[in-house]
């Protein structure tokens, strides 16, 4: 059996009762190796993607915080503009009353 290259045989031949179970086991093990390697590579890729997503999430959090600060400043500025506009209108009203 050592001289026979079983990888060259069609798979149907390997299911014959004349082929020892050890040969079938070795063939299955060899077929499983690429799947195991693919699974390991896929796990590594998923881990890298998760780390990247964590980084993106952290950056989004920081940007959200900055945006909230800008929103708060905008509300304060609008309030100040409104107050200034009301004060200016009052001044203009008083001038008109004096002139009129």
Steps between C-alpha positions, in 0.01 A plus 500: 500500500790738552579510129147606400426870479145501631453867420487409132217253544141609446310543823258218412787250502595600853158393625573145394529243779842414354645834610612496863322733741832667584533618140151648511577668832820653366318627190230660714762656726686645201174640363425655840831690521411772247167556675675535836750744352218697336311507830808630683561770237134597516518528880804727471322716243194527724720598794668772293162624379370512857801705610446735206131536592594577860735770374233645272247491784743686728560764232123538451457545873766772508343677202154476658634663815656781296177546305304527824736773620452686171121464531511643852709794381260557211204515738688747722598713199142505372381609842761777511407615149133503596575699815717745304235538233233570762728757671574669164130518415433657841771760442363579154147527640614746769681714239189514285297607803744781577505619139130466449 
